[in-house]
C-alpha cells in the first residue's frame, strides 16, 4: 500500500479529464447528502461509544468474512461486527472476553479458522482494550471539541499501538464518524479535516475516469522503447493516483466554492450509493487492508 498523508493546501497540478471534472462540479453543486451507510449499519441504541468501538475494530482487525474486491475490507468488517452486536453480544464486554474460547472465536469470525488470523484477532482485541484503559475511550476525544483533536488522537493511537502512522483506513472512516457524532448530538469539529483527502474520495474520482490523464502519462513513461514495462515507474502509480486525486479535489473546491471537507462528505455518499447499485462502474478497490499487527506477547 502506498504511503498516505494529509493533502497540502496547494497540491501539485496534474492533468485531469476536463469533461469529467465539469460533471463532478455540477454533481457536487446539486447533491449535498452526507454519508449514511454506517448510520444504517450501526444501531442507534448501541450508543456512541459502542459505535466508535465497532468502527475502530473494523479498521484494526484482519479481514473477518468474505472478501469483496469493490468494497474496502473495513466496511465488510464493520457490517459483520455490527450484526454481532445487534444480536446482543458485546464483543468488548469483560465477561465475553474472559469466557471466549477458540470455538467461540471461530463461530463469530469465519476467518478465525486460520490460526494466524485467530491469533491476530485476539492480540488486536487485547491491544485495543489496553489502549482504552491507558488513554480513555476514543469517543471522549471526539466529545472534547478541541480544534486539534485529530492530532491528540493520533498521538494516543500511535503511542498505544506502537505504530508510526495512523492506518489510512482511519482517515477513510472519519466522514462516517462525523455522522455518528451528529446522530449522538455531539457535533464534531471538522475544521482540521479540511485538507484530508480520503482513499474513498480518490477511489471514486479514479473510477470516474477523472484521473486517467495523469495515469496515462505514467503508464506511457513506463513503456520502454522495446515495449517492455519499467516496473519502477509502475510502482509509483499509486502515488500518482493519490497526488492527482488530491489535485482534483482542490480544483473542485475552486469550481464550487465548497469546503474540501464537504466535497469529501458528498463523494463518500456517492460511493455508498454506488456500492448498492447493480449498474455501478466502480473499479476494484485500490487500497487493500493493512490492519495493525499487534506485538506478540513475550
C-alpha positions as CSV (number, residue, x, y, z in Angstrom):
1,X,0.0,0.0,0.0
2,X,1.3,3.5,-0.8
3,X,2.0,6.0,1.9
4,X,-0.9,8.2,2.5
5,X,-0.8,11.7,4.1
6,X,-2.8,14.8,4.6
7,X,-3.1,16.8,1.4
8,X,-1.4,20.1,1.1
9,X,-3.4,23.3,0.8
10,X,-1.9,23.9,-2.6
11,X,-1.2,20.5,-4.2
12,X,0.9,19.9,-7.3
13,X,-1.1,20.3,-10.6
14,X,-1.9,17.1,-12.6
15,X,-3.7,16.7,-15.9
16,X,-7.4,15.9,-15.4
17,X,-10.2,14.8,-17.8
18,X,-11.9,18.1,-18.2
19,X,-15.4,16.8,-19.2
20,X,-15.4,14.6,-16.1
21,X,-14.2,17.4,-14.0
22,X,-17.1,19.6,-15.1
23,X,-19.6,16.8,-14.5
24,X,-18.3,16.3,-10.9
25,X,-18.5,20.1,-10.3
26,X,-22.1,20.0,-11.4
27,X,-22.9,16.9,-9.4
28,X,-21.4,18.3,-6.2
29,X,-23.4,21.5,-6.5
30,X,-26.6,19.6,-6.9
31,X,-26.3,16.8,-4.4
32,X,-25.5,17.6,-0.8
33,X,-26.2,14.4,1.1
34,X,-23.5,13.2,3.6
35,X,-22.6,9.5,4.0
36,X,-25.2,7.4,5.8
37,X,-24.1,3.8,5.4
38,X,-22.6,3.5,8.8
39,X,-25.7,5.0,10.4
40,X,-27.8,2.3,8.9
41,X,-25.4,-0.5,9.8
42,X,-24.8,0.5,13.5
43,X,-28.0,0.6,15.5
44,X,-28.6,3.9,17.3
45,X,-29.5,2.0,20.5
46,X,-25.9,0.8,20.8
47,X,-24.8,4.3,21.8
48,X,-21.9,6.5,20.6
49,X,-19.1,4.7,22.4
50,X,-20.0,1.2,21.1
51,X,-20.4,2.7,17.6
52,X,-16.9,4.1,17.8
53,X,-15.6,0.7,19.1
54,X,-17.2,-1.1,16.2
55,X,-15.7,1.4,13.7
56,X,-12.1,1.2,15.1
57,X,-12.2,-2.6,15.5
58,X,-13.4,-2.8,11.8
59,X,-10.2,-1.0,10.9
60,X,-7.8,-2.7,13.2
61,X,-8.9,-6.3,12.9
62,X,-7.9,-8.5,9.9
63,X,-10.5,-9.4,7.3
64,X,-13.3,-11.2,9.2
65,X,-15.5,-12.5,6.5
66,X,-15.9,-12.8,2.7
67,X,-13.7,-10.6,0.5
68,X,-15.3,-8.2,-1.9
69,X,-13.0,-6.6,-4.5
70,X,-15.2,-3.5,-4.8
71,X,-15.5,-2.8,-1.1
72,X,-12.9,-1.7,1.5
73,X,-12.3,-4.5,3.9
74,X,-13.1,-2.3,6.9
75,X,-16.7,-1.9,5.6
76,X,-17.2,-5.6,5.5
77,X,-15.7,-5.9,8.9
78,X,-17.9,-3.2,10.3
79,X,-21.0,-4.8,8.9
80,X,-20.0,-8.2,10.4
81,X,-19.3,-6.7,13.8
82,X,-22.5,-4.6,13.8
83,X,-24.5,-7.7,13.1
84,X,-22.9,-9.5,16.1
85,X,-23.7,-6.5,18.3
86,X,-27.2,-6.4,17.1
87,X,-27.7,-10.0,18.4
88,X,-26.9,-8.8,21.9
89,X,-23.3,-9.9,22.0
90,X,-21.0,-7.1,23.3
91,X,-17.6,-8.1,21.9
92,X,-15.8,-5.8,24.4
93,X,-17.7,-7.0,27.5
94,X,-15.1,-8.3,30.1
95,X,-17.3,-11.3,30.7
96,X,-17.5,-12.2,27.0
97,X,-13.7,-11.8,26.5
98,X,-12.9,-13.8,29.6
99,X,-15.1,-16.7,28.6
100,X,-14.3,-16.7,24.9
101,X,-12.5,-19.8,23.6
102,X,-11.3,-20.8,20.2
103,X,-14.6,-22.4,19.3
104,X,-16.4,-19.1,20.1
105,X,-13.9,-17.2,18.0
106,X,-14.4,-19.4,15.0
107,X,-18.2,-19.2,15.4
108,X,-18.1,-15.4,15.4
109,X,-15.5,-14.8,12.7
110,X,-15.2,-17.2,9.7
111,X,-11.6,-16.1,9.1
112,X,-10.6,-17.3,12.6
113,X,-10.5,-20.8,11.2
114,X,-7.0,-19.7,10.1
115,X,-4.9,-20.0,13.3
116,X,-2.7,-17.0,12.4
117,X,-5.7,-14.8,11.8
118,X,-7.3,-16.0,15.1
119,X,-4.1,-15.1,16.9
120,X,-4.1,-11.6,15.3
121,X,-7.8,-11.1,16.3
122,X,-7.0,-12.0,19.9
123,X,-4.0,-9.8,20.2
124,X,-5.7,-6.9,18.5
125,X,-8.6,-7.1,20.9
126,X,-6.2,-7.1,23.8
127,X,-4.3,-4.1,22.5
128,X,-7.5,-2.1,21.9
129,X,-8.7,-2.8,25.4
130,X,-5.3,-1.9,26.9
131,X,-5.4,1.3,24.8
132,X,-8.8,2.3,26.2
133,X,-7.6,1.7,29.7
134,X,-4.4,3.8,29.2
135,X,-5.9,6.7,27.3
136,X,-9.6,6.6,27.8
137,X,-12.3,5.8,25.2
138,X,-11.6,7.4,21.8
139,X,-15.2,8.7,21.7
140,X,-14.3,11.0,24.6
141,X,-11.7,12.8,22.4
142,X,-14.4,13.5,19.8
143,X,-16.6,15.0,22.5
144,X,-14.0,17.5,23.7
145,X,-14.4,19.6,20.6
146,X,-10.7,20.7,20.6
147,X,-9.5,22.1,17.3
148,X,-6.5,19.7,17.5
149,X,-8.5,16.6,18.5
150,X,-7.2,14.7,15.5
151,X,-3.6,15.4,16.4
152,X,-4.3,14.4,20.0
153,X,-6.0,11.2,18.8
154,X,-3.1,10.4,16.5
155,X,-0.6,10.7,19.3
156,X,-2.5,8.4,21.6
157,X,-3.1,5.8,18.9
158,X,0.5,5.7,17.6
159,X,1.9,5.5,21.2
160,X,-0.6,3.0,22.4
161,X,-0.4,0.7,19.4
162,X,3.3,1.3,18.8
163,X,2.9,2.4,15.2
164,X,4.5,5.3,13.3
165,X,1.3,6.5,11.5
166,X,-2.4,6.1,11.6
167,X,-3.5,3.5,9.1
168,X,-5.1,5.1,6.0
169,X,-8.5,3.4,6.9
170,X,-8.8,5.7,9.9
171,X,-8.9,8.7,7.6
172,X,-11.4,6.9,5.4
173,X,-13.8,6.3,8.3
174,X,-13.8,9.9,9.6
175,X,-16.6,11.2,7.4
176,X,-18.9,8.4,8.8
177,X,-17.6,9.1,12.3
178,X,-18.7,12.7,11.9
179,X,-22.2,11.5,11.1
180,X,-22.2,9.2,14.1
181,X,-21.3,12.2,16.3
182,X,-24.1,14.3,14.7
183,X,-26.6,11.5,15.5
184,X,-25.4,11.4,19.1
185,X,-25.9,15.2,19.3
186,X,-22.2,15.7,19.7
187,X,-21.2,17.7,16.6
188,X,-17.6,17.1,15.6
189,X,-15.3,20.0,14.8
190,X,-14.1,19.0,11.3
191,X,-12.0,22.1,10.6
192,X,-8.9,20.1,10.9
193,X,-10.2,17.6,8.3
194,X,-10.4,20.2,5.6
195,X,-7.2,19.1,3.9
196,X,-7.7,15.3,4.3
197,X,-8.5,13.6,1.0
198,X,-9.6,10.1,1.9
199,X,-8.9,6.9,0.0
200,X,-12.6,6.5,-0.8
201,X,-12.6,10.0,-2.4
202,X,-9.7,9.2,-4.6
203,X,-11.2,5.8,-5.4
204,X,-14.4,7.3,-6.7
205,X,-12.7,10.0,-8.7
206,X,-10.3,7.5,-10.2
207,X,-13.3,5.1,-11.1
208,X,-15.0,8.0,-12.9
209,X,-12.0,8.4,-15.3
210,X,-11.2,11.9,-14.0
211,X,-7.6,10.9,-13.1
212,X,-6.9,8.8,-16.2
213,X,-5.0,11.6,-18.0
214,X,-2.4,11.7,-15.2
215,X,-2.3,7.9,-15.0
216,X,-1.8,7.6,-18.8
217,X,1.3,9.7,-18.5
218,X,2.9,7.4,-16.0
219,X,2.0,4.2,-18.0
220,X,3.3,5.7,-21.2
221,X,6.6,6.7,-19.5
222,X,6.8,3.2,-18.1
223,X,6.9,1.7,-21.6
224,X,10.5,1.3,-22.8
225,X,11.5,1.5,-26.5
226,X,11.3,-2.3,-26.8
227,X,7.7,-2.2,-25.4
228,X,8.7,-3.7,-22.1
229,X,7.3,-2.3,-18.9
230,X,9.5,-0.3,-16.5
231,X,8.4,-1.8,-13.2
232,X,10.0,1.1,-11.1
233,X,7.7,3.5,-12.9
234,X,4.6,1.4,-12.4
235,X,5.5,1.2,-8.6
236,X,4.9,4.9,-8.5
237,X,1.4,4.6,-10.0
238,X,-0.5,4.6,-6.6
239,X,1.3,7.8,-5.5
240,X,0.3,9.4,-8.8
241,X,-3.3,8.5,-8.3
242,X,-3.2,9.9,-4.8
243,X,-1.5,13.1,-5.9
244,X,-3.8,13.6,-8.9
245,X,-6.8,12.9,-6.8
246,X,-5.7,15.5,-4.3
247,X,-5.3,18.0,-7.1
248,X,-8.8,17.1,-8.4
249,X,-10.4,17.9,-5.1
250,X,-8.5,21.2,-5.0
251,X,-9.9,22.0,-8.5
252,X,-13.4,21.0,-7.5
253,X,-13.1,23.2,-4.4
254,X,-12.1,26.2,-6.7
255,X,-15.0,25.4,-9.1
256,X,-17.8,25.0,-6.5
257,X,-16.5,27.1,-3.5
258,X,-17.4,24.1,-1.3
259,X,-15.0,23.3,1.5
260,X,-12.9,20.3,0.8
261,X,-14.3,18.5,3.8
262,X,-17.8,19.0,2.3
263,X,-16.7,17.6,-1.1
264,X,-15.3,14.6,0.7
265,X,-18.6,14.0,2.6
266,X,-20.6,14.2,-0.6
267,X,-18.3,11.9,-2.6
268,X,-18.4,9.4,0.3
269,X,-22.2,9.4,-0.1
270,X,-21.8,8.8,-3.8
271,X,-19.6,5.8,-3.1
272,X,-22.1,4.3,-0.7
273,X,-24.9,4.7,-3.2
274,X,-22.7,3.2,-6.0
275,X,-22.0,0.1,-3.9
276,X,-25.7,-0.6,-3.8
277,X,-26.3,-0.1,-7.5
278,X,-26.1,-3.1,-9.9
279,X,-25.0,-0.6,-12.6
280,X,-22.1,0.7,-10.6
281,X,-18.9,1.2,-12.6
282,X,-16.6,1.4,-9.6
283,X,-13.2,0.0,-10.2
284,X,-11.7,-2.7,-7.9
285,X,-10.7,-1.3,-4.6
286,X,-7.1,0.1,-4.7
287,X,-6.0,0.4,-1.1
288,X,-6.1,-3.1,0.4
289,X,-6.4,-3.6,4.1
290,X,-3.4,-3.5,6.4
291,X,-4.6,-3.9,9.9
292,X,-2.2,-3.1,12.8
293,X,-0.4,-6.3,13.6
294,X,-0.1,-6.5,17.4
295,X,3.3,-7.2,19.0
296,X,3.4,-10.8,20.1
297,X,3.5,-11.5,23.9
298,X,6.9,-12.2,25.4
